[in-house]
């Protein structure tokens, strides 16, 4: 899991090629803390916010780019447990759907039904310019419920609609939504916009090549720490789509310079279809510690 201390100073210097993502066009074709000898427990929001830095084997300073503050992007937002005035702990983004009321994030961000969680798209230094949207229920892959399969670490969240002068509107009516795509090709350029855990802050972004070592999608960019779980991996314009979310192996990665995603395939498309059909939602088990 992307578990890092919030008190550590992380320099988000601008790196060449890093930029926030532009607007959407057509989709791709879809098909922690330091090591501990204690028994594996469960990550709570407090543990997520309080974990300490860890550098994995082979770490070399300067081996990858560094994320920098992003321009406001209304299609990426912070997830809060109950109150958007408190700390946010994960990242989510609206996805294109007929009901215009769905988000995607990492499954390990969800505990229970997800009901009552708050989503603030375009959150910027405490401001919520596009409103705060309440999650009503969640959908995850059955393999995540059964075994917390790292290849199925993604979730679709349904958010309640709001009244407007023209009836009730969904979050996508305000922000727009990206379509889901398939796993990126090795070396394909992606942009990842994320919120590290905290409050009164702003998102970060990095544009880097994706890698598929042993078939696992990953990217190397410093600065993605606690709270970045669920952040969308966006393909390059003009055909922008969500090709992954931070999660998967080690629930996103034990080292802050390397982040992972579960591979997006027909399973994530099927999950989106379940949510679009308003099927029976899931009660998601709390994510177990990964031993970072």
Backbone torsions as a table, in degrees:
resi	resn	phi	psi	omega
1	UNK	NA	150.7	177.8
2	UNK	-76.4	83.3	-175.9
3	UNK	-115.9	110.6	179.5
4	UNK	-143.1	156.9	-179.6
5	UNK	-68.4	144.8	175.0
6	UNK	-87.2	-13.6	-178.8
7	UNK	-87.9	-17.5	177.3
8	UNK	-66.2	140.2	178.3
9	UNK	-83.4	120.5	179.7
10	UNK	-117.6	114.0	-178.8
11	UNK	-78.4	116.9	179.8
12	UNK	-99.6	63.2	-178.7
13	UNK	-71.0	143.8	178.6
14	UNK	-66.4	136.2	178.6
15	UNK	-118.3	148.4	-179.4
16	UNK	-59.0	132.0	177.9
17	UNK	91.6	-8.4	-179.6
18	UNK	-87.9	130.6	-179.3
19	UNK	-160.4	158.5	174.8
20	UNK	-79.9	157.6	-171.1
21	UNK	-81.7	146.8	176.6
22	UNK	-83.8	-168.2	-173.4
23	UNK	-74.8	166.1	-172.6
24	UNK	-87.5	149.3	170.1
25	UNK	-123.0	-118.4	-178.0
26	UNK	-95.3	151.3	-175.9
27	UNK	-80.5	160.3	162.6
28	UNK	-63.9	163.2	174.5
29	UNK	-81.3	122.6	-176.0
30	UNK	-84.4	145.2	174.9
31	UNK	-98.4	NA	NA
32	UNK	NA	-166.4	-176.4
33	UNK	-88.6	173.0	177.3
34	UNK	-66.4	159.8	-177.2
35	UNK	-61.0	143.9	-176.3
36	UNK	-137.0	147.7	176.4
37	UNK	-91.6	-0.7	-179.8
38	UNK	-70.8	152.3	176.7
39	UNK	-60.0	151.8	179.2
40	UNK	-62.8	129.4	177.0
41	UNK	-115.0	-142.5	177.7
42	UNK	-126.4	142.4	178.0
43	UNK	-80.5	122.0	174.0
44	UNK	-98.7	170.3	177.2
45	UNK	-59.7	-39.4	-178.9
46	UNK	-64.4	-40.5	178.6
47	UNK	-66.5	-38.2	178.2
48	UNK	-60.5	-40.9	-177.6
49	UNK	-77.2	-19.7	-173.2
50	UNK	-111.6	4.8	-176.7
51	UNK	-70.9	159.0	-175.0
52	UNK	-105.2	160.5	-177.1
53	UNK	-64.1	153.6	177.1
54	UNK	-147.2	130.1	177.1
55	UNK	-109.7	122.2	-176.6
56	UNK	-76.1	172.8	177.9
57	UNK	-57.2	141.2	177.2
58	UNK	83.8	8.2	-179.3
59	UNK	-65.9	133.4	174.2
60	UNK	-136.8	124.2	179.2
61	UNK	-59.5	134.1	177.9
62	UNK	84.9	5.6	-177.1
63	UNK	-76.1	-12.4	179.5
64	UNK	-143.3	171.9	178.7
65	UNK	-69.1	173.3	177.7
66	UNK	-125.3	131.8	178.9
67	UNK	-65.1	154.5	177.9
68	UNK	-133.2	163.6	-179.9
69	UNK	-57.0	137.6	-177.4
70	UNK	-93.7	150.5	165.9
71	UNK	-65.2	154.0	-178.9
72	UNK	-55.7	132.8	177.5
73	UNK	-130.4	112.3	-174.2
74	UNK	-69.1	-11.6	-178.5
75	UNK	-97.7	9.7	172.4
76	UNK	-131.6	139.3	-177.1
77	UNK	-148.7	171.7	-179.4
78	UNK	-94.6	143.9	175.0
79	UNK	-102.5	132.4	178.2
80	UNK	-118.0	151.0	-178.1
81	UNK	-67.8	-49.7	-178.8
82	UNK	-138.9	-29.7	-167.8
83	UNK	-138.4	122.2	-178.7
84	UNK	-70.4	-2.1	174.3
85	UNK	-89.0	-6.7	-179.7
86	UNK	-99.4	-156.5	179.7
87	UNK	-79.5	137.4	170.6
88	UNK	-92.4	152.0	-170.3
89	UNK	-128.3	-14.2	177.3
90	UNK	-149.0	175.5	-177.8
91	UNK	-121.9	149.0	178.0
92	UNK	-147.2	168.1	177.6
93	UNK	-149.6	145.3	176.7
94	UNK	-67.0	141.9	175.2
95	UNK	-115.4	149.3	-179.3
96	UNK	-65.4	128.3	-179.6
97	UNK	-157.2	154.3	-179.3
98	UNK	-58.9	-37.8	-179.8
99	UNK	-78.6	-14.3	175.7
100	UNK	60.9	35.4	-173.6
101	UNK	-143.6	31.6	-175.9
102	UNK	-123.7	147.4	176.5
103	UNK	-124.0	160.2	170.0
104	UNK	-121.8	142.1	177.3
105	UNK	-153.1	-168.6	176.7
106	UNK	-88.8	143.4	178.9
107	UNK	-63.3	-33.4	-177.3
108	UNK	-71.9	-6.5	173.2
109	UNK	-79.3	-13.3	-171.4
110	UNK	-104.0	137.1	174.8
111	UNK	-133.7	111.5	-176.5
112	UNK	89.2	-145.2	-176.5
113	UNK	-82.8	-14.7	-175.5
114	UNK	82.2	-8.3	-176.7
115	UNK	-60.6	132.9	178.2
116	UNK	96.1	-14.0	174.2
117	UNK	-62.0	152.3	-177.2
118	UNK	-117.2	137.1	179.1
119	UNK	-118.1	126.6	-179.4
120	UNK	-119.2	92.8	178.8
121	UNK	-66.4	140.6	179.3
122	UNK	67.0	19.6	179.0
123	UNK	-51.9	131.9	-176.0
124	UNK	-149.2	105.4	176.0
125	UNK	53.8	43.4	177.3
126	UNK	92.3	-16.8	-179.8
127	UNK	-83.1	144.9	178.3
128	UNK	-123.9	73.5	-170.8
129	UNK	-65.2	-20.1	-178.7
130	UNK	-113.6	22.3	175.6
131	UNK	85.2	175.5	176.6
132	UNK	-121.6	128.0	-171.3
133	UNK	-115.6	133.7	-173.7
134	UNK	-94.0	126.5	175.9
135	UNK	-72.9	135.9	178.4
136	UNK	-105.5	-35.4	176.7
137	UNK	-163.6	172.5	-172.1
138	UNK	-133.8	154.3	176.0
139	UNK	-129.5	131.3	175.0
140	UNK	-134.2	165.9	178.9
141	UNK	-70.7	142.4	179.1
142	UNK	-55.6	-31.4	179.8
143	UNK	-67.9	-27.7	175.8
144	UNK	-71.2	-42.2	178.6
145	UNK	-63.8	-41.3	-174.7
146	UNK	-73.4	-46.1	-171.6
147	UNK	-136.6	4.1	-172.7
148	UNK	52.1	50.0	179.3
149	UNK	-58.9	118.8	-177.6
150	UNK	-64.7	-15.9	176.8
151	UNK	-82.1	0.6	-179.2
152	UNK	-130.6	35.5	-176.8
153	UNK	-89.3	68.8	174.5
154	UNK	-148.2	154.1	-177.5
155	UNK	-141.6	146.5	171.8
156	UNK	-107.9	128.8	-179.8
157	UNK	-109.9	137.1	173.1
158	UNK	-97.6	132.1	178.0
159	UNK	-116.3	146.4	-178.1
160	UNK	-67.7	144.8	175.6
161	UNK	-79.9	165.2	-178.2
162	UNK	-122.9	149.4	176.0
163	UNK	-70.8	147.6	175.3
164	UNK	-144.3	-179.0	178.9
165	UNK	-68.3	-12.0	-178.3
166	UNK	-121.9	34.3	-178.2
167	UNK	97.9	-157.7	-178.1
168	UNK	-94.3	139.3	-177.5
169	UNK	-121.6	151.1	174.9
170	UNK	-97.4	169.1	-178.1
171	UNK	-59.5	-34.2	-179.0
172	UNK	-68.1	-24.8	175.3
173	UNK	-65.2	-26.0	-178.7
174	UNK	-93.5	-42.2	-170.9
175	UNK	-105.1	-19.1	-164.8
176	UNK	77.1	172.6	-179.8
177	UNK	-148.9	147.0	177.3
178	UNK	-89.4	143.9	172.5
179	UNK	-73.6	159.7	173.4
180	UNK	-85.0	141.2	176.5
181	UNK	-120.4	-169.4	180.0
182	UNK	-98.3	168.1	-179.1
183	UNK	-51.6	137.8	-178.8
184	UNK	-67.8	154.4	174.5
185	UNK	-75.5	156.3	178.1
186	UNK	-61.4	124.9	-178.7
187	UNK	88.7	-5.4	179.5
188	UNK	-67.5	136.1	-179.4
189	UNK	-74.8	131.2	176.1
190	UNK	-129.8	159.1	171.8
191	UNK	-120.7	131.8	-178.1
192	UNK	-120.7	116.7	179.3
193	UNK	-107.0	130.1	-170.6
194	UNK	-144.6	156.8	169.3
195	UNK	-114.0	116.3	170.0
196	UNK	-73.3	150.9	-173.8
197	UNK	-58.7	140.8	178.7
198	UNK	154.9	-151.9	176.7
199	UNK	-156.5	160.3	179.0
200	UNK	53.4	43.0	-177.3
201	UNK	-129.5	-165.2	-178.9
202	UNK	-141.0	163.3	-177.7
203	UNK	-73.1	165.2	173.4
204	UNK	-117.7	164.2	-179.6
205	UNK	-150.3	154.1	174.5
206	UNK	-154.0	138.0	175.2
207	UNK	-111.5	117.5	-170.8
208	UNK	-148.4	164.9	174.3
209	UNK	-77.8	142.2	171.6
210	UNK	-81.3	152.1	177.1
211	UNK	-125.3	153.0	-179.1
212	UNK	-126.9	50.1	177.7
213	UNK	-60.5	126.1	-177.6
214	UNK	51.4	27.3	177.2
215	UNK	83.8	0.6	-178.5
216	UNK	-97.0	120.3	177.7
217	UNK	-64.4	135.1	178.7
218	UNK	-152.2	164.9	170.1
219	UNK	-147.2	157.8	179.7
220	UNK	-115.9	114.0	174.8
221	UNK	-161.3	127.4	-179.7
222	UNK	-68.6	149.7	169.6
223	UNK	110.6	-7.0	-179.3
224	UNK	-91.6	104.5	-172.6
225	UNK	-122.3	-154.3	-178.7
226	UNK	-55.8	130.8	-179.2
227	UNK	104.3	-18.6	-178.5
228	UNK	-79.0	-11.3	177.2
229	UNK	-54.8	136.1	-178.6
230	UNK	91.6	-5.3	-178.1
231	UNK	-66.5	136.3	-175.8
232	UNK	-75.4	141.5	169.9
233	UNK	-95.3	113.7	-172.9
234	UNK	-105.3	132.9	176.6
235	UNK	-72.5	164.2	-178.0
236	UNK	-71.6	151.5	176.0
237	UNK	-67.0	157.9	8.4
238	UNK	-88.9	-11.1	-174.8
239	UNK	-95.0	65.7	-175.5
240	UNK	-73.9	131.7	176.1
241	UNK	-147.7	161.7	176.1
242	UNK	-85.3	115.0	-176.0
243	UNK	-100.8	-3.9	-179.8
244	UNK	175.3	174.2	170.9
245	UNK	-138.3	149.2	178.5
246	UNK	-60.3	122.2	-176.1
247	UNK	165.7	-152.6	177.2
248	UNK	81.7	-137.1	-179.1
249	UNK	-54.1	136.3	-178.4
250	UNK	55.0	26.1	-179.4
251	UNK	50.7	40.5	176.4
252	UNK	116.5	-20.3	178.0
253	UNK	124.2	135.9	178.8
254	UNK	-82.0	-27.1	-179.1
255	UNK	-99.6	137.1	-173.5
256	UNK	-71.2	-15.4	-178.1
257	UNK	-90.5	-11.3	177.8
258	UNK	-125.8	129.4	179.2
259	UNK	-123.6	150.3	-176.6
260	UNK	-121.3	167.6	170.4
261	UNK	-141.6	149.1	164.2
262	UNK	-63.8	144.3	178.3
263	UNK	-69.8	128.4	177.6
264	UNK	-80.9	124.6	179.3
265	UNK	-144.2	-157.3	-177.8
266	UNK	-63.6	-21.2	180.0
267	UNK	-66.9	-38.4	179.2
268	UNK	-72.0	-32.8	175.0
269	UNK	-64.8	-42.0	178.4
270	UNK	-64.1	-36.8	178.5
271	UNK	-65.3	-43.0	177.1
272	UNK	-60.6	-40.4	179.0
273	UNK	-63.6	-38.5	175.1
274	UNK	-57.5	-46.2	-178.7
275	UNK	-66.9	-40.5	179.3
276	UNK	-63.1	-32.2	180.0
277	UNK	-85.1	3.2	-179.8
278	UNK	54.9	42.3	178.2
279	UNK	-68.2	172.5	-179.5
280	UNK	-60.5	125.8	-176.6
281	UNK	-76.6	177.0	-174.7
282	UNK	-108.4	154.5	169.2
283	UNK	-108.0	107.3	-166.0
284	UNK	-92.7	128.3	176.8
285	UNK	-68.5	148.0	178.6
286	UNK	-63.6	140.2	-177.1
287	UNK	-68.2	134.3	177.3
288	UNK	-77.9	155.9	175.4
289	UNK	-62.9	146.9	-176.8
290	UNK	-103.5	-2.6	173.9
291	UNK	82.5	22.1	177.6
292	UNK	-66.8	NA	NA
